[in-house]
């Protein structure tokens, strides 16, 4: 189900035959993918599916088999060099809570050459986050604002976000992503996000990757998803006809049967019931269960 984007320029990230073993246990089973510049990718999978291991390989944090290039370089061999143009932010709880905000900015200035403390201060103007405040004394909402200021003050070509809004309420999660999209993204920057709240980032994604048990089962541009997959609320008298078309997923909700189809023409499906494009979470459920062991 790969729909690898074609580009006249070199991709920001390229992986061929990416494998990772821990002892006799193979975690990643030969992943192939490209991530071009100026795209917003969502990497989605259950816990243990291989998301974090994939990110660690791209960031040079773990060894691997196969070929990986980030900005044209081997991330495991050239990690220090790549970190000048790559930023990695995990969930907000990863901020060192014992520091004051100004101390955090000083630390980031020393460890990341692309961090601009003046930009970070500017992003905090108008918020309740003060430079002398200790991070441990900030509310979750203020930590989200601080986290966002840090993200947007790093002038990186590739930004990797691993569950960046974990533990935040829906208001701050939505605010985080919208401001990131409006104030950070450019044609030169690429964003790779892993999250469990897939529906919340659906509006901003250009591409989606589903990983299941160490294999990529979907790699596709979002506009292709809407043409390839369809969901039908099937009329009761059309259940047999709908089933004959081979849905990839079916479930009964409040007395109604919903089916997800792959590659079936919508005109044909319209005869069976109400047709729509499945949400990413519905598609995730359908593909994760399909062929599951």
Buried (B, 14 or more C-beta within 10 A) or exposed (E): EEBBBEBEEEBBBBBEBBBBEEEEEBBBBBBBBBBBBBBBBBBBBBEEBBBBBBBBBBBBBBEBBBEBBBBEBEBBEBBEEBBBBBBBBBBBEBBEEEBBBBBBBEEBBEEBEBBBBEBBBEBBEEEEBEEEBEBEEBEBBBBBBBBBBBBBBBBBBBBBBBBBBBEBEEEBBBBBBEBBBEEBBEEEBBBBBBBBBBEBBBEBBBBBBBBBBBBBBBBBBBEEBEEBBBBBBBBEEBBEEBBEBEBBBBBEEEEEBBBBBBEBEEEEBEEBBEBEBBEBBBBBBBBBEBEEE
